[in-house]
Amino acid sequence: MAPRYDLIVVGAGPGGTAAAKAAAERKLKVLLLERGRRPGDKQMSGSYLFRTITEEIFPGFEQADFHKGQIRLGGVDFRWMLDNDEKRHGISVAPGADVMRNWMTVYRNETDEWFAEQAVRAGAELKTALVTDLLWENEGTESARVRGVVTAAGDFEAPATIDASGLNSLIAERAGLAKWGVDKVMLGLKYIYRVDGEVLRQRLQTYMDSDGVEVDWGATQMLCGSNPDHFGAHATGMPGRGIVSICFYSALKEMVEARVNIHQRAQWYLTQPTCRRLIEGGEFIYCDFHALAAGDMVGYVPKSYLPGLLLVGDAGGFSQPVDNFGANVALWMGRMAGELCADMKTRNDYSEAMFARYEENWRNSWVGEDNVPEISVFMRDGSLNQVFKTMDDVVSYAFACKWENTSYPSIILGIVPKILPVLPALMEAPHLAKRAAEVGLKKASPLMQLLGMWPGTAPNAPKPKGE
Ligand SMILES: Cc1cc2nc3c(=O)[nH]c(=O)nc-3n(C[C@H](O)[C@H](O)[C@H](O)COP(=O)(O)OP(=O)(O)OC[C@H]3O[C@@H](n4cnc5c(N)ncnc54)[C@H](O)[C@@H]3O)c2cc1C
């Protein structure tokens, strides 16, 4: 007979470790399966984690040793390159060190290992095994239920399985819950260079924050090509570790269609002055790849559970569709899934209705509210580029006029025709505004009901259609 657990968690990334820890703390017998030689082994180094949620789930995170030598960004600098010349249109946001302190630079190969240690400390059992399939009860019938997993190291059974195995999850596909195509996948490529720490410090002009972390005050830019085939690239220098990490992202579908290799795309960025200066004299150490759901045009899975199975994090396509930060979404969903499984055990209720609660919970949360995949179309079809270009034109025009003593009313009149051509592009942005209105209405509904202003709640009001 296959070994039996209360909960099987597949994947020791942020989602899986958070789920395993939450459930083990509630005394469930948890098996955490990871295909890598160790958790984090398959991860692609640098990343940004949100301090609050991570510290909440993994107390001690902010004091952990792996933060040594990391850098803090003082702001975000997001620019479009047009025609590969020196002219850049973009937006720089520097909300200040107090705000950026909650955005922590980490190496995921270090943090994932530490997260998994915390889950093990809470009582979860960690095993190295590649999950290749699901075990079913009544497979192919209406009462089908997942009863465990098949791995290279044997089968394991549990009344609940959490799939946190990341993007393009084999399990989610086997369960019939997800079938992502190339349109969902971004390819991330990272080049790592060794550069002398003191030299880097001078190049980045860093300063030491009051908590001992070095701050790069917005010296590195996120650059996007005007050609949507090249989505973006950014470089992060870490004087404390003496390395520069350069990341390139490109949509798989667009690369296939344009018949380009991501290394070719990388060459463009490496020749940009800010990047060239950062790595000058450095030694290339290694590169690695990762798939991610960034620039998400497909959205989340339509259904995130089956009896016996819950999808967490990237496995369900839950990478943040607007800003692409998927790790904190995975952490948050992982904890929620782990706690729900503990609740099922306490009630001894593994009914479909209990599994369905997971979906109900995330849909009614910030994760559900943020599911606006259309916004990434706006970013990738060139519309955002056009908006930035217009902003640049307007500002350049206004300054040029001012230096020649043109009056402000005349400047405004001159700006109007520059704004008109970008209006069609802006017509795509209302997806987010529409969602904001929906969320606002939902939030206001209890008060409106109380005041009798919600359809059907006013005295003698006609009932809304369908009731
Ligand atoms: C280059 C890059 C940069 C990114 N930067 C950020 C960032 O700065 N901030 C942010 O929040 N997000 C970032 N993301 C997205 C973020 O990495 C993901 O959203 C997040 O890792 C999802 O977590 P997860 O736990 O769902 O899955 P993963 O982190 O992908 O973890 C899945 C785990 O499951 C294991 N696994 C997979 N298949 C199996 C199997 N069959 N059997 C056993 N184990 C298996 C994998 O080895 C892995 O350890 C970035 C992604 C990339 C690629």
The ligand as an SDF file (V2000), in Angstrom:
LIG
                    3D

 53 58  0  0  0  0  0  0  0  0999 V2000
   13.1010   35.5970  -14.1040 C   0  0  0  0  0  0  0  0  0  0  0  0
   11.9410   35.6840  -13.1560 C   0  0  0  0  0  0  0  0  0  0  0  0
   11.8530   36.7520  -12.2750 C   0  0  0  0  0  0  0  0  0  0  0  0
   10.7740   36.8420  -11.4120 C   0  0  0  0  0  0  0  0  0  0  0  0
   10.7410   37.8660  -10.5240 N   0  0  0  0  0  0  0  0  0  0  0  0
    9.7780   37.9060   -9.5900 C   0  0  0  0  0  0  0  0  0  0  0  0
    9.8280   38.8620   -8.5540 C   0  0  0  0  0  0  0  0  0  0  0  0
   10.7440   39.6700   -8.4880 O   0  0  0  0  0  0  0  0  0  0  0  0
    8.8580   38.8520   -7.6160 N   0  0  0  0  0  0  0  0  0  0  0  0
    7.8300   37.9470   -7.6600 C   0  0  0  0  0  0  0  0  0  0  0  0
    6.9690   37.9670   -6.7670 O   0  0  0  0  0  0  0  0  0  0  0  0
    7.7440   37.0400   -8.6420 N   0  0  0  0  0  0  0  0  0  0  0  0
    8.7010   36.9780   -9.5890 C   0  0  0  0  0  0  0  0  0  0  0  0
    8.6610   36.0170  -10.5570 N   0  0  0  0  0  0  0  0  0  0  0  0
    7.5210   35.0920  -10.5790 C   0  0  0  0  0  0  0  0  0  0  0  0
    7.6950   34.0920   -9.4510 C   0  0  0  0  0  0  0  0  0  0  0  0
    8.9540   33.4830   -9.5720 O   0  0  0  0  0  0  0  0  0  0  0  0
    6.5990   33.0140   -9.5010 C   0  0  0  0  0  0  0  0  0  0  0  0
    5.3360   33.6250   -9.6190 O   0  0  0  0  0  0  0  0  0  0  0  0
    6.6490   32.1860   -8.2190 C   0  0  0  0  0  0  0  0  0  0  0  0
    7.8920   31.5280   -8.1370 O   0  0  0  0  0  0  0  0  0  0  0  0
    5.5250   31.1680   -8.1700 C   0  0  0  0  0  0  0  0  0  0  0  0
    5.6860   30.3840   -7.0330 O   0  0  0  0  0  0  0  0  0  0  0  0
    5.1240   28.9010   -7.0040 P   0  0  0  0  0  0  0  0  0  0  0  0
    5.4100   28.3840   -5.6240 O   0  0  0  0  0  0  0  0  0  0  0  0
    3.7510   28.8790   -7.5020 O   0  0  0  0  0  0  0  0  0  0  0  0
    5.9760   28.0990   -8.0910 O   0  0  0  0  0  0  0  0  0  0  0  0
    7.6120   27.9040   -8.2900 P   0  0  0  0  0  0  0  0  0  0  0  0
    8.2990   28.9730   -7.5280 O   0  0  0  0  0  0  0  0  0  0  0  0
    7.7870   27.7880   -9.7080 O   0  0  0  0  0  0  0  0  0  0  0  0
    7.8660   26.5640   -7.5320 O   0  0  0  0  0  0  0  0  0  0  0  0
    7.4960   25.3260   -8.0820 C   0  0  0  0  0  0  0  0  0  0  0  0
    8.3720   24.2490   -7.4670 C   0  0  0  0  0  0  0  0  0  0  0  0
    7.8500   22.9860   -7.8590 O   0  0  0  0  0  0  0  0  0  0  0  0
    8.8870   22.1440   -8.3110 C   0  0  0  0  0  0  0  0  0  0  0  0
    8.2860   21.2040   -9.2620 N   0  0  0  0  0  0  0  0  0  0  0  0
    7.8260   21.4780  -10.5010 C   0  0  0  0  0  0  0  0  0  0  0  0
    7.2850   20.4010  -11.0700 N   0  0  0  0  0  0  0  0  0  0  0  0
    7.4060   19.4080  -10.1600 C   0  0  0  0  0  0  0  0  0  0  0  0
    7.0340   18.0290  -10.1740 C   0  0  0  0  0  0  0  0  0  0  0  0
    6.3940   17.4980  -11.2120 N   0  0  0  0  0  0  0  0  0  0  0  0
    7.3360   17.2800   -9.0870 N   0  0  0  0  0  0  0  0  0  0  0  0
    7.9650   17.8340   -8.0110 C   0  0  0  0  0  0  0  0  0  0  0  0
    8.3290   19.1310   -7.9440 N   0  0  0  0  0  0  0  0  0  0  0  0
    8.0460   19.9030   -9.0040 C   0  0  0  0  0  0  0  0  0  0  0  0
    9.8960   23.1040   -8.9310 C   0  0  0  0  0  0  0  0  0  0  0  0
   11.1730   22.5330   -8.9830 O   0  0  0  0  0  0  0  0  0  0  0  0
    9.8000   24.3000   -7.9740 C   0  0  0  0  0  0  0  0  0  0  0  0
   10.6730   24.1890   -6.8880 O   0  0  0  0  0  0  0  0  0  0  0  0
    9.7400   35.8760  -11.4310 C   0  0  0  0  0  0  0  0  0  0  0  0
    9.8370   34.7920  -12.2900 C   0  0  0  0  0  0  0  0  0  0  0  0
   10.9350   34.6900  -13.1410 C   0  0  0  0  0  0  0  0  0  0  0  0
   11.0580   33.5140  -14.0350 C   0  0  0  0  0  0  0  0  0  0  0  0
  1  2  1  0
  2  3  1  0
  2 52  2  0
  3  4  2  0
  4  5  1  0
  4 50  1  0
  5  6  2  0
  6  7  1  0
  6 13  1  0
  7  8  2  0
  7  9  1  0
  9 10  1  0
 10 11  2  0
 10 12  1  0
 12 13  2  0
 13 14  1  0
 14 15  1  0
 14 50  1  0
 15 16  1  0
 16 17  1  0
 16 18  1  0
 18 19  1  0
 18 20  1  0
 20 21  1  0
 20 22  1  0
 22 23  1  0
 23 24  1  0
 24 25  2  0
 24 26  1  0
 24 27  1  0
 27 28  1  0
 28 29  2  0
 28 30  1  0
 28 31  1  0
 31 32  1  0
 32 33  1  0
 33 34  1  0
 33 48  1  0
 34 35  1  0
 35 36  1  0
 35 46  1  0
 36 37  1  0
 36 45  1  0
 37 38  2  0
 38 39  1  0
 39 40  1  0
 39 45  2  0
 40 41  1  0
 40 42  2  0
 42 43  1  0
 43 44  2  0
 44 45  1  0
 46 47  1  0
 46 48  1  0
 48 49  1  0
 50 51  2  0
 51 52  1  0
 52 53  1  0
M  END
$$$$
